[in-house]
């Protein structure tokens, strides 16, 4: 039976790096592509990084119960298309969701057998350094992400497993063990 694994953690913790390494180990895993109302960042492609939609389109998806979960984060909304996840699971393909804490709790309600994994930084200073160093957000956005990170870190105990991302390869190996 295919597993649904949800990976959450604060912005800048290294979710994308850990996922990239994990997918090298088990390439048959399907990484869900979220829907978002935020504008694409440089280099992002619609349907690859996210499905970029208007607020009105997002509202329609909520009304039609097309989202497994959705959350608002730093003024934008993000969600997981339900049908795509279910199709993969029904086909026996492991599914990995990279979503915010609020969304992970919604998945726990909708699909109780999902495995929830929280990725945390080795230290608060390390997280601040990573976020500022990305250079993809304004100072205001970085501050909002750091404020959100504080409450997200306090939610780690709600997850089935916590991985400290002090080494990407080791963290990815741990994530792979939950996907298998």
Secondary structure, 3 states (H helix, E strand, C coil): CCCEEEEECCCCCCHHHHHHHHHHHCCCCEECCEEECCCCCCCCCECCCEEECCHHHHHHHHHCCCEEEEEEECCEEEEEEHHHHHHHHHCCCCEEEECCHHHHHHHHHHCCCCEEEEEEECCHHHHHHHHHHHCCCCHHHHHHHHHHHHHHHCCHHHCCEEEEECCHHHHHHHHHHHHC
